[in-house]
Amino acid sequence: MKELVLQITKALVDHPEDVRVSHIERNNQTLLEINVHPEDVGKVIGKQGRIIKAIRTVVKSCAVRDNRKISVELGNK
């Protein structure tokens, strides 16, 4: 799942070399935290948060298939 988020995010930004995705396990839930170059934060969020919501939707759809709980957060807001 981490690789999927990393690949999607790198395709969206101007500085793909600065994209980092952290994987944190907490209380039977997985948190994927995306960190990008400060200039790329707006591109990952998108207008009215549409891009980050779409990333979350894709990840949650894959997680349901695997019977897991995964959330996606943008680390550097």
PDB file of N, CA, C and O in Angstrom:
ATOM      1  N   MET A   1       0.823  -1.189   0.000  1.00  0.00           N
ATOM      2  CA  MET A   1       0.000   0.000   0.000  1.00  0.00           C
ATOM      3  C   MET A   1       0.873   1.260   0.000  1.00  0.00           C
ATOM      4  O   MET A   1       0.571   2.249  -0.668  1.00  0.00           O
ATOM      5  N   LYS A   2       1.952   1.193   0.762  1.00  0.00           N
ATOM      6  CA  LYS A   2       2.878   2.324   0.831  1.00  0.00           C
ATOM      7  C   LYS A   2       3.427   2.648  -0.557  1.00  0.00           C
ATOM      8  O   LYS A   2       3.554   3.817  -0.922  1.00  0.00           O
ATOM      9  N   GLU A   3       3.751   1.618  -1.324  1.00  0.00           N
ATOM     10  CA  GLU A   3       4.294   1.811  -2.662  1.00  0.00           C
ATOM     11  C   GLU A   3       3.269   2.462  -3.592  1.00  0.00           C
ATOM     12  O   GLU A   3       3.622   3.290  -4.432  1.00  0.00           O
ATOM     13  N   LEU A   4       2.009   2.088  -3.438  1.00  0.00           N
ATOM     14  CA  LEU A   4       0.939   2.678  -4.243  1.00  0.00           C
ATOM     15  C   LEU A   4       0.829   4.177  -3.977  1.00  0.00           C
ATOM     16  O   LEU A   4       0.772   4.972  -4.914  1.00  0.00           O
ATOM     17  N   VAL A   5       0.800   4.561  -2.708  1.00  0.00           N
ATOM     18  CA  VAL A   5       0.706   5.977  -2.335  1.00  0.00           C
ATOM     19  C   VAL A   5       1.939   6.728  -2.827  1.00  0.00           C
ATOM     20  O   VAL A   5       1.827   7.850  -3.319  1.00  0.00           O
ATOM     21  N   LEU A   6       3.091   6.125  -2.700  1.00  0.00           N
ATOM     22  CA  LEU A   6       4.335   6.751  -3.150  1.00  0.00           C
ATOM     23  C   LEU A   6       4.310   6.997  -4.653  1.00  0.00           C
ATOM     24  O   LEU A   6       4.688   8.075  -5.113  1.00  0.00           O
ATOM     25  N   GLN A   7       3.871   6.014  -5.413  1.00  0.00           N
ATOM     26  CA  GLN A   7       3.818   6.140  -6.869  1.00  0.00           C
ATOM     27  C   GLN A   7       2.807   7.209  -7.303  1.00  0.00           C
ATOM     28  O   GLN A   7       3.108   8.018  -8.180  1.00  0.00           O
ATOM     29  N   ILE A   8       1.633   7.220  -6.708  1.00  0.00           N
ATOM     30  CA  ILE A   8       0.612   8.218  -7.046  1.00  0.00           C
ATOM     31  C   ILE A   8       1.116   9.616  -6.727  1.00  0.00           C
ATOM     32  O   ILE A   8       0.988  10.530  -7.542  1.00  0.00           O
ATOM     33  N   THR A   9       1.687   9.782  -5.540  1.00  0.00           N
ATOM     34  CA  THR A   9       2.142  11.098  -5.103  1.00  0.00           C
ATOM     35  C   THR A   9       3.284  11.609  -5.971  1.00  0.00           C
ATOM     36  O   THR A   9       3.305  12.785  -6.336  1.00  0.00           O
ATOM     37  N   LYS A  10       4.227  10.747  -6.303  1.00  0.00           N
ATOM     38  CA  LYS A  10       5.348  11.165  -7.149  1.00  0.00           C
ATOM     39  C   LYS A  10       4.874  11.638  -8.520  1.00  0.00           C
ATOM     40  O   LYS A  10       5.488  12.524  -9.114  1.00  0.00           O
ATOM     41  N   ALA A  11       3.798  11.059  -9.023  1.00  0.00           N
ATOM     42  CA  ALA A  11       3.266  11.456 -10.330  1.00  0.00           C
ATOM     43  C   ALA A  11       2.622  12.843 -10.287  1.00  0.00           C
ATOM     44  O   ALA A  11       2.471  13.485 -11.327  1.00  0.00           O
ATOM     45  N   LEU A  12       2.244  13.306  -9.105  1.00  0.00           N
ATOM     46  CA  LEU A  12       1.536  14.576  -8.972  1.00  0.00           C
ATOM     47  C   LEU A  12       2.443  15.784  -8.767  1.00  0.00           C
ATOM     48  O   LEU A  12       2.053  16.904  -9.098  1.00  0.00           O
ATOM     49  N   VAL A  13       3.633  15.585  -8.236  1.00  0.00           N
ATOM     50  CA  VAL A  13       4.447  16.697  -7.747  1.00  0.00           C
ATOM     51  C   VAL A  13       5.564  17.093  -8.712  1.00  0.00           C
ATOM     52  O   VAL A  13       5.894  16.354  -9.640  1.00  0.00           O
ATOM     53  N   ASP A  14       6.143  18.282  -8.472  1.00  0.00           N
ATOM     54  CA  ASP A  14       7.272  18.766  -9.262  1.00  0.00           C
ATOM     55  C   ASP A  14       8.611  18.275  -8.715  1.00  0.00           C
ATOM     56  O   ASP A  14       9.612  18.269  -9.432  1.00  0.00           O
ATOM     57  N   HIS A  15       8.629  17.867  -7.451  1.00  0.00           N
ATOM     58  CA  HIS A  15       9.857  17.403  -6.801  1.00  0.00           C
ATOM     59  C   HIS A  15       9.663  15.968  -6.297  1.00  0.00           C
ATOM     60  O   HIS A  15       9.575  15.752  -5.089  1.00  0.00           O
ATOM     61  N   PRO A  16       9.596  14.985  -7.206  1.00  0.00           N
ATOM     62  CA  PRO A  16       9.333  13.602  -6.779  1.00  0.00           C
ATOM     63  C   PRO A  16      10.425  13.020  -5.883  1.00  0.00           C
ATOM     64  O   PRO A  16      10.173  12.087  -5.121  1.00  0.00           O
ATOM     65  N   GLU A  17      11.628  13.568  -5.974  1.00  0.00           N
ATOM     66  CA  GLU A  17      12.719  13.058  -5.139  1.00  0.00           C
ATOM     67  C   GLU A  17      12.520  13.387  -3.658  1.00  0.00           C
ATOM     68  O   GLU A  17      13.146  12.767  -2.798  1.00  0.00           O
ATOM     69  N   ASP A  18      11.654  14.358  -3.355  1.00  0.00           N
ATOM     70  CA  ASP A  18      11.400  14.761  -1.967  1.00  0.00           C
ATOM     71  C   ASP A  18      10.180  14.080  -1.354  1.00  0.00           C
ATOM     72  O   ASP A  18       9.831  14.365  -0.208  1.00  0.00           O
ATOM     73  N   VAL A  19       9.535  13.197  -2.085  1.00  0.00           N
ATOM     74  CA  VAL A  19       8.341  12.520  -1.566  1.00  0.00           C
ATOM     75  C   VAL A  19       8.758  11.405  -0.610  1.00  0.00           C
ATOM     76  O   VAL A  19       9.594  10.565  -0.941  1.00  0.00           O
ATOM     77  N   ARG A  20       8.164  11.413   0.571  1.00  0.00           N
ATOM     78  CA  ARG A  20       8.405  10.374   1.576  1.00  0.00           C
ATOM     79  C   ARG A  20       7.061   9.888   2.103  1.00  0.00           C
ATOM     80  O   ARG A  20       6.165  10.691   2.364  1.00  0.00           O
ATOM     81  N   VAL A  21       6.920   8.587   2.257  1.00  0.00           N
ATOM     82  CA  VAL A  21       5.706   8.014   2.835  1.00  0.00           C
ATOM     83  C   VAL A  21       6.122   7.175   4.037  1.00  0.00           C
ATOM     84  O   VAL A  21       6.870   6.207   3.905  1.00  0.00           O
ATOM     85  N   SER A  22       5.625   7.561   5.211  1.00  0.00           N
ATOM     86  CA  SER A  22       5.930   6.835   6.447  1.00  0.00           C
ATOM     87  C   SER A  22       4.800   5.867   6.752  1.00  0.00           C
ATOM     88  O   SER A  22       3.628   6.170   6.525  1.00  0.00           O
ATOM     89  N   HIS A  23       5.161   4.712   7.262  1.00  0.00           N
ATOM     90  CA  HIS A  23       4.203   3.646   7.580  1.00  0.00           C
ATOM     91  C   HIS A  23       4.202   3.465   9.092  1.00  0.00           C
ATOM     92  O   HIS A  23       5.212   3.051   9.662  1.00  0.00           O
ATOM     93  N   ILE A  24       3.081   3.770   9.754  1.00  0.00           N
ATOM     94  CA  ILE A  24       2.989   3.691  11.210  1.00  0.00           C
ATOM     95  C   ILE A  24       1.832   2.778  11.598  1.00  0.00           C
ATOM     96  O   ILE A  24       0.702   2.975  11.152  1.00  0.00           O
ATOM     97  N   GLU A  25       2.115   1.782  12.427  1.00  0.00           N
ATOM     98  CA  GLU A  25       1.078   0.866  12.932  1.00  0.00           C
ATOM     99  C   GLU A  25       0.605   1.360  14.293  1.00  0.00           C
ATOM    100  O   GLU A  25       1.415   1.610  15.185  1.00  0.00           O
ATOM    101  N   ARG A  26      -0.718   1.501  14.450  1.00  0.00           N
ATOM    102  CA  ARG A  26      -1.300   1.947  15.713  1.00  0.00           C
ATOM    103  C   ARG A  26      -2.604   1.224  15.974  1.00  0.00           C
ATOM    104  O   ARG A  26      -3.510   1.268  15.141  1.00  0.00           O
ATOM    105  N   ASN A  27      -2.720   0.565  17.106  1.00  0.00           N
ATOM    106  CA  ASN A  27      -3.994  -0.018  17.549  1.00  0.00           C
ATOM    107  C   ASN A  27      -4.780  -0.687  16.426  1.00  0.00           C
ATOM    108  O   ASN A  27      -5.928  -0.324  16.171  1.00  0.00           O
ATOM    109  N   ASN A  28      -4.176  -1.648  15.761  1.00  0.00           N
ATOM    110  CA  ASN A  28      -4.872  -2.404  14.723  1.00  0.00           C
ATOM    111  C   ASN A  28      -5.229  -1.546  13.510  1.00  0.00           C
ATOM    112  O   ASN A  28      -6.126  -1.897  12.745  1.00  0.00           O
ATOM    113  N   GLN A  29      -4.530  -0.424  13.333  1.00  0.00           N
ATOM    114  CA  GLN A  29      -4.772   0.453  12.196  1.00  0.00           C
ATOM    115  C   GLN A  29      -3.426   0.918  11.643  1.00  0.00           C
ATOM    116  O   GLN A  29      -2.459   1.073  12.389  1.00  0.00           O
ATOM    117  N   THR A  30      -3.374   1.134  10.350  1.00  0.00           N
ATOM    118  CA  THR A  30      -2.156   1.600   9.700  1.00  0.00           C
ATOM    119  C   THR A  30      -2.331   3.046   9.276  1.00  0.00           C
ATOM    120  O   THR A  30      -3.362   3.418   8.714  1.00  0.00           O
ATOM    121  N   LEU A  31      -1.318   3.861   9.548  1.00  0.00           N
ATOM    122  CA  LEU A  31      -1.309   5.256   9.125  1.00  0.00           C
ATOM    123  C   LEU A  31      -0.203   5.426   8.097  1.00  0.00           C
ATOM    124  O   LEU A  31       0.949   5.074   8.349  1.00  0.00           O
ATOM    125  N   LEU A  32      -0.559   5.965   6.941  1.00  0.00           N
ATOM    126  CA  LEU A  32       0.428   6.316   5.927  1.00  0.00           C
ATOM    127  C   LEU A  32       0.519   7.833   5.906  1.00  0.00           C
ATOM    128  O   LEU A  32      -0.455   8.515   5.587  1.00  0.00           O
ATOM    129  N   GLU A  33       1.690   8.359   6.245  1.00  0.00           N
ATOM    130  CA  GLU A  33       1.881   9.807   6.297  1.00  0.00           C
ATOM    131  C   GLU A  33       2.727  10.236   5.107  1.00  0.00           C
ATOM    132  O   GLU A  33       3.842   9.750   4.919  1.00  0.00           O
ATOM    133  N   ILE A  34       2.188  11.152   4.305  1.00  0.00           N
ATOM    134  CA  ILE A  34       2.867  11.640   3.112  1.00  0.00           C
ATOM    135  C   ILE A  34       3.576  12.945   3.451  1.00  0.00           C
ATOM    136  O   ILE A  34       2.970  13.862   4.006  1.00  0.00           O
ATOM    137  N   ASN A  35       4.858  13.025   3.118  1.00  0.00           N
ATOM    138  CA  ASN A  35       5.623  14.259   3.264  1.00  0.00           C
ATOM    139  C   ASN A  35       6.187  14.622   1.897  1.00  0.00           C
ATOM    140  O   ASN A  35       6.802  13.790   1.229  1.00  0.00           O
ATOM    141  N   VAL A  36       5.973  15.876   1.484  1.00  0.00           N
ATOM    142  CA  VAL A  36       6.428  16.342   0.176  1.00  0.00           C
ATOM    143  C   VAL A  36       7.169  17.664   0.332  1.00  0.00           C
ATOM    144  O   VAL A  36       7.172  18.268   1.404  1.00  0.00           O
ATOM    145  N   HIS A  37       7.790  18.098  -0.747  1.00  0.00           N
ATOM    146  CA  HIS A  37       8.458  19.401  -0.783  1.00  0.00           C
ATOM    147  C   HIS A  37       7.410  20.480  -0.487  1.00  0.00           C
ATOM    148  O   HIS A  37       6.268  20.357  -0.931  1.00  0.00           O
ATOM    149  N   PRO A  38       7.774  21.532   0.252  1.00  0.00           N
ATOM    150  CA  PRO A  38       6.792  22.580   0.597  1.00  0.00           C
ATOM    151  C   PRO A  38       6.062  23.191  -0.600  1.00  0.00           C
ATOM    152  O   PRO A  38       4.904  23.591  -0.478  1.00  0.00           O
ATOM    153  N   GLU A  39       6.723  23.268  -1.748  1.00  0.00           N
ATOM    154  CA  GLU A  39       6.080  23.820  -2.944  1.00  0.00           C
ATOM    155  C   GLU A  39       5.022  22.889  -3.523  1.00  0.00           C
ATOM    156  O   GLU A  39       4.173  23.329  -4.298  1.00  0.00           O
ATOM    157  N   ASP A  40       5.059  21.612  -3.159  1.00  0.00           N
ATOM    158  CA  ASP A  40       4.153  20.619  -3.732  1.00  0.00           C
ATOM    159  C   ASP A  40       2.949  20.289  -2.856  1.00  0.00           C
ATOM    160  O   ASP A  40       2.095  19.498  -3.255  1.00  0.00           O
ATOM    161  N   VAL A  41       2.871  20.880  -1.681  1.00  0.00           N
ATOM    162  CA  VAL A  41       1.772  20.558  -0.761  1.00  0.00           C
ATOM    163  C   VAL A  41       0.421  20.840  -1.412  1.00  0.00           C
ATOM    164  O   VAL A  41      -0.493  20.021  -1.315  1.00  0.00           O
ATOM    165  N   GLY A  42       0.287  21.974  -2.067  1.00  0.00           N
ATOM    166  CA  GLY A  42      -0.973  22.331  -2.721  1.00  0.00           C
ATOM    167  C   GLY A  42      -1.367  21.362  -3.824  1.00  0.00           C
ATOM    168  O   GLY A  42      -2.554  21.113  -4.038  1.00  0.00           O
ATOM    169  N   LYS A  43      -0.396  20.822  -4.515  1.00  0.00           N
ATOM    170  CA  LYS A  43      -0.688  19.866  -5.592  1.00  0.00           C
ATOM    171  C   LYS A  43      -1.221  18.557  -5.042  1.00  0.00           C
ATOM    172  O   LYS A  43      -2.066  17.916  -5.667  1.00  0.00           O
ATOM    173  N   VAL A  44      -0.732  18.155  -3.874  1.00  0.00           N
ATOM    174  CA  VAL A  44      -1.208  16.913  -3.263  1.00  0.00           C
ATOM    175  C   VAL A  44      -2.590  17.119  -2.644  1.00  0.00           C
ATOM    176  O   VAL A  44      -3.423  16.213  -2.673  1.00  0.00           O
ATOM    177  N   ILE A  45      -2.834  18.297  -2.088  1.00  0.00           N
ATOM    178  CA  ILE A  45      -4.151  18.579  -1.504  1.00  0.00           C
ATOM    179  C   ILE A  45      -5.187  18.771  -2.608  1.00  0.00           C
ATOM    180  O   ILE A  45      -6.274  18.198  -2.541  1.00  0.00           O
ATOM    181  N   GLY A  46      -4.860  19.572  -3.624  1.00  0.00           N
ATOM    182  CA  GLY A  46      -5.784  19.832  -4.719  1.00  0.00           C
ATOM    183  C   GLY A  46      -6.846  20.847  -4.335  1.00  0.00           C
ATOM    184  O   GLY A  46      -6.952  21.242  -3.174  1.00  0.00           O
ATOM    185  N   LYS A  47      -7.626  21.263  -5.313  1.00  0.00           N
ATOM    186  CA  LYS A  47      -8.711  22.216  -5.053  1.00  0.00           C
ATOM    187  C   LYS A  47      -9.730  21.594  -4.122  1.00  0.00           C
ATOM    188  O   LYS A  47     -10.258  20.515  -4.388  1.00  0.00           O
ATOM    189  N   GLN A  48      -9.998  22.283  -3.031  1.00  0.00           N
ATOM    190  CA  GLN A  48     -10.961  21.844  -2.015  1.00  0.00           C
ATOM    191  C   GLN A  48     -10.639  20.442  -1.492  1.00  0.00           C
ATOM    192  O   GLN A  48     -11.535  19.724  -1.046  1.00  0.00           O
ATOM    193  N   GLY A  49      -9.369  20.055  -1.545  1.00  0.00           N
ATOM    194  CA  GLY A  49      -8.951  18.770  -0.997  1.00  0.00           C
ATOM    195  C   GLY A  49      -9.298  17.565  -1.848  1.00  0.00           C
ATOM    196  O   GLY A  49      -9.279  16.435  -1.359  1.00  0.00           O
ATOM    197  N   ARG A  50      -9.611  17.789  -3.103  1.00  0.00           N
ATOM    198  CA  ARG A  50     -10.070  16.683  -3.951  1.00  0.00           C
ATOM    199  C   ARG A  50      -9.000  15.626  -4.217  1.00  0.00           C
ATOM    200  O   ARG A  50      -9.311  14.436  -4.261  1.00  0.00           O
ATOM    201  N   ILE A  51      -7.757  16.038  -4.394  1.00  0.00           N
ATOM    202  CA  ILE A  51      -6.700  15.071  -4.715  1.00  0.00           C
ATOM    203  C   ILE A  51      -6.413  14.171  -3.515  1.00  0.00           C
ATOM    204  O   ILE A  51      -6.366  12.949  -3.660  1.00  0.00           O
ATOM    205  N   ILE A  52      -6.220  14.758  -2.337  1.00  0.00           N
ATOM    206  CA  ILE A  52      -5.934  13.938  -1.152  1.00  0.00           C
ATOM    207  C   ILE A  52      -7.131  13.044  -0.815  1.00  0.00           C
ATOM    208  O   ILE A  52      -6.950  11.918  -0.352  1.00  0.00           O
ATOM    209  N   LYS A  53      -8.337  13.533  -1.041  1.00  0.00           N
ATOM    210  CA  LYS A  53      -9.530  12.697  -0.814  1.00  0.00           C
ATOM    211  C   LYS A  53      -9.545  11.514  -1.781  1.00  0.00           C
ATOM    212  O   LYS A  53      -9.909  10.402  -1.400  1.00  0.00           O
ATOM    213  N   ALA A  54      -9.150  11.755  -3.029  1.00  0.00           N
ATOM    214  CA  ALA A  54      -9.112  10.673  -4.019  1.00  0.00           C
ATOM    215  C   ALA A  54      -8.059   9.627  -3.648  1.00  0.00           C
ATOM    216  O   ALA A  54      -8.293   8.427  -3.792  1.00  0.00           O
ATOM    217  N   ILE A  55      -6.904  10.086  -3.172  1.00  0.00           N
ATOM    218  CA  ILE A  55      -5.865   9.148  -2.732  1.00  0.00           C
ATOM    219  C   ILE A  55      -6.391   8.311  -1.576  1.00  0.00           C
ATOM    220  O   ILE A  55      -6.200   7.095  -1.549  1.00  0.00           O
ATOM    221  N   ARG A  56      -7.050   8.957  -0.625  1.00  0.00           N
ATOM    222  CA  ARG A  56      -7.614   8.230   0.525  1.00  0.00           C
ATOM    223  C   ARG A  56      -8.656   7.209   0.076  1.00  0.00           C
ATOM    224  O   ARG A  56      -8.707   6.101   0.609  1.00  0.00           O
ATOM    225  N   THR A  57      -9.482   7.572  -0.894  1.00  0.00           N
ATOM    226  CA  THR A  57     -10.516   6.668  -1.387  1.00  0.00           C
ATOM    227  C   THR A  57      -9.901   5.425  -2.027  1.00  0.00           C
ATOM    228  O   THR A  57     -10.353   4.308  -1.776  1.00  0.00           O
ATOM    229  N   VAL A  58      -8.882   5.615  -2.845  1.00  0.00           N
ATOM    230  CA  VAL A  58      -8.213   4.483  -3.493  1.00  0.00           C
ATOM    231  C   VAL A  58      -7.587   3.564  -2.448  1.00  0.00           C
ATOM    232  O   VAL A  58      -7.726   2.343  -2.527  1.00  0.00           O
ATOM    233  N   VAL A  59      -6.899   4.150  -1.472  1.00  0.00           N
ATOM    234  CA  VAL A  59      -6.238   3.353  -0.435  1.00  0.00           C
ATOM    235  C   VAL A  59      -7.259   2.601   0.409  1.00  0.00           C
ATOM    236  O   VAL A  59      -7.068   1.423   0.710  1.00  0.00           O
ATOM    237  N   LYS A  60      -8.337   3.270   0.791  1.00  0.00           N
ATOM    238  CA  LYS A  60      -9.360   2.604   1.606  1.00  0.00           C
ATOM    239  C   LYS A  60     -10.040   1.483   0.830  1.00  0.00           C
ATOM    240  O   LYS A  60     -10.387   0.453   1.408  1.00  0.00           O
ATOM    241  N   SER A  61     -10.235   1.672  -0.471  1.00  0.00           N
ATOM    242  CA  SER A  61     -10.830   0.613  -1.289  1.00  0.00           C
ATOM    243  C   SER A  61      -9.933  -0.616  -1.330  1.00  0.00           C
ATOM    244  O   SER A  61     -10.416  -1.744  -1.230  1.00  0.00           O
ATOM    245  N   CYS A  62      -8.650  -0.405  -1.475  1.00  0.00           N
ATOM    246  CA  CYS A  62      -7.702  -1.529  -1.459  1.00  0.00           C
ATOM    247  C   CYS A  62      -7.631  -2.165  -0.077  1.00  0.00           C
ATOM    248  O   CYS A  62      -7.500  -3.384   0.037  1.00  0.00           O
ATOM    249  N   ALA A  63      -7.715  -1.363   0.965  1.00  0.00           N
ATOM    250  CA  ALA A  63      -7.633  -1.874   2.338  1.00  0.00           C
ATOM    251  C   ALA A  63      -8.836  -2.736   2.681  1.00  0.00           C
ATOM    252  O   ALA A  63      -8.693  -3.751   3.362  1.00  0.00           O
ATOM    253  N   VAL A  64     -10.011  -2.352   2.223  1.00  0.00           N
ATOM    254  CA  VAL A  64     -11.225  -3.133   2.482  1.00  0.00           C
ATOM    255  C   VAL A  64     -11.092  -4.513   1.852  1.00  0.00           C
ATOM    256  O   VAL A  64     -11.499  -5.517   2.437  1.00  0.00           O
ATOM    257  N   ARG A  65     -10.532  -4.551   0.676  1.00  0.00           N
ATOM    258  CA  ARG A  65     -10.312  -5.827  -0.008  1.00  0.00           C
ATOM    259  C   ARG A  65      -9.433  -6.755   0.829  1.00  0.00           C
ATOM    260  O   ARG A  65      -9.643  -7.968   0.856  1.00  0.00           O
ATOM    261  N   ASP A  66      -8.443  -6.170   1.514  1.00  0.00           N
ATOM    262  CA  ASP A  66      -7.521  -6.941   2.355  1.00  0.00           C
ATOM    263  C   ASP A  66      -7.980  -7.022   3.807  1.00  0.00           C
ATOM    264  O   ASP A  66      -7.263  -7.552   4.656  1.00  0.00           O
ATOM    265  N   ASN A  67      -9.177  -6.496   4.101  1.00  0.00           N
ATOM    266  CA  ASN A  67      -9.752  -6.496   5.445  1.00  0.00           C
ATOM    267  C   ASN A  67      -8.839  -5.794   6.459  1.00  0.00           C
ATOM    268  O   ASN A  67      -8.578  -6.309   7.545  1.00  0.00           O
ATOM    269  N   ARG A  68      -8.361  -4.597   6.069  1.00  0.00           N
ATOM    270  CA  ARG A  68      -7.488  -3.799   6.935  1.00  0.00           C
ATOM    271  C   ARG A  68      -8.027  -2.382   7.043  1.00  0.00           C
ATOM    272  O   ARG A  68      -8.838  -1.955   6.221  1.00  0.00           O
ATOM    273  N   LYS A  69      -7.573  -1.651   8.064  1.00  0.00           N
ATOM    274  CA  LYS A  69      -7.927  -0.242   8.227  1.00  0.00           C
ATOM    275  C   LYS A  69      -6.677   0.590   7.976  1.00  0.00           C
ATOM    276  O   LYS A  69      -5.673   0.451   8.674  1.00  0.00           O
ATOM    277  N   ILE A  70      -6.751   1.451   6.978  1.00  0.00           N
ATOM    278  CA  ILE A  70      -5.612   2.293   6.626  1.00  0.00           C
ATOM    279  C   ILE A  70      -6.101   3.723   6.454  1.00  0.00           C
ATOM    280  O   ILE A  70      -7.115   3.967   5.800  1.00  0.00           O
ATOM    281  N   SER A  71      -5.375   4.667   7.043  1.00  0.00           N
ATOM    282  CA  SER A  71      -5.687   6.075   6.841  1.00  0.00           C
ATOM    283  C   SER A  71      -4.468   6.764   6.238  1.00  0.00           C
ATOM    284  O   SER A  71      -3.331   6.343   6.448  1.00  0.00           O
ATOM    285  N   VAL A  72      -4.725   7.826   5.487  1.00  0.00           N
ATOM    286  CA  VAL A  72      -3.669   8.575   4.815  1.00  0.00           C
ATOM    287  C   VAL A  72      -3.725  10.015   5.302  1.00  0.00           C
ATOM    288  O   VAL A  72      -4.783  10.644   5.292  1.00  0.00           O
ATOM    289  N   GLU A  73      -2.577  10.531   5.728  1.00  0.00           N
ATOM    290  CA  GLU A  73      -2.479  11.909   6.204  1.00  0.00           C
ATOM    291  C   GLU A  73      -1.341  12.605   5.468  1.00  0.00           C
ATOM    292  O   GLU A  73      -0.362  11.979   5.062  1.00  0.00           O
ATOM    293  N   LEU A  74      -1.494  13.915   5.307  1.00  0.00           N
ATOM    294  CA  LEU A  74      -0.434  14.731   4.734  1.00  0.00           C
ATOM    295  C   LEU A  74       0.349  15.321   5.898  1.00  0.00           C
ATOM    296  O   LEU A  74      -0.191  16.104   6.679  1.00  0.00           O
ATOM    297  N   GLY A  75       1.613  14.950   6.017  1.00  0.00           N
ATOM    298  CA  GLY A  75       2.417  15.319   7.176  1.00  0.00           C
ATOM    299  C   GLY A  75       2.788  16.779   7.258  1.00  0.00           C
ATOM    300  O   GLY A  75       2.747  17.352   8.347  1.00  0.00           O
ATOM    301  N   ASN A  76       3.148  17.405   6.158  1.00  0.00           N
ATOM    302  CA  ASN A  76       3.591  18.800   6.202  1.00  0.00           C
ATOM    303  C   ASN A  76       2.536  19.716   5.605  1.00  0.00           C
ATOM    304  O   ASN A  76       2.544  20.014   4.411  1.00  0.00           O
ATOM    305  N   LYS A  77       1.641  20.148   6.456  1.00  0.00           N
ATOM    306  CA  LYS A  77       0.559  21.023   6.000  1.00  0.00           C
ATOM    307  C   LYS A  77       0.952  22.467   6.150  1.00  0.00           C
ATOM    308  O   LYS A  77       0.170  23.357   5.819  1.00  0.00           O
TER     309      LYS A  77
END
